[in-house]
Amino acid sequence: MDLGIKGRKAIICASSKGLGKACAMTLAKDGVHVFINGRNEEALEKTAQEIRETTGSEVTAVACDVTTVEGREKILAACPEPDILINNAAGPPTGNFRDWDRDTWIKALDSNMLTPIELIKAVVDGMIERKFGRIINITSGAVKAPINVLGLSNGARAGLTGFVAGVSRTTVKDNVTINNLLPGPFETDRIAEVIAGEAKARGISEEEARVGRMAANPAGRFGRPEEFGAACGWLCSANAGFVTGQNILLDGGAFPGVI
């Protein structure tokens, strides 16, 4: 599928692996110059080379922590005028809210709410001036169906969702859209972490927890990262300019509601 964005530039945060990597791969296949990011320079460069060899597109690897001011400055220096921004960050730890102090909450908010907002703030006016912009925030299915052990994520990502609901309606007239993708269980390191937390809380093995989670999903499995990347690619496409402020759930049908 031709997304109509060949030659565009995209910043994809936390993209050395998992869902971020899948998004970068999809965009690169359509001829986008992707600026990928991660904290581990070795792993990031390995991913960059894989994307180059697979797609033939230009890839710039920017090793930094985007949850810090210095990290954001570094990636924006590498790509000061992105056409596409994919906000992504590792989810905060699982656990019991009774064990989380203020510092733990602030760290979660910095990673999963305030960092995306700061990056949006840094790039959105340029997108408006150029009359093209696609901003995708990778949040979580827990925004719609909160998971108790993911309280830190529930809170921080819900805050980002509320922010996007307002600002996305002010930018769409200039062909700048802002949407959220809400992943359910995908085959990533994050699901392994969640399964480990559930197993510990329930006193069962991780394999039992994994099998139980897959059986409980209507799809009978976890999602594949490339499926997520394809959805992200469409939202970034030239023909997705009439979609903004949406929370698109990719969870295999696990959420039981109508809306």
Buried (B, 14 or more C-beta within 10 A) or exposed (E): EEBEBEEBBBBBBBBBBBBBBBBBBBBBBBBBBBBBBBBEEEBBBBBBEBBBEEBEBBBBBBBBBBBEEEBBEBBBEBBEEBBBBBBBBBBBBBBEEEEBEEEBBEBBBBBBBBBBBBBBEBBBEBBBEEEBBBBBBBBBBBBBBBBEBBBBBBBBBBBBBEBBBEBBEBBBEBBBBBBBBBBBBBBBEBBEBBBBBBBBBEEEEBEBBBEBBBEEBEEEEBBEBEBBBBBBBBBBBBEBBEBBBBBBBBBBEBBEEEE
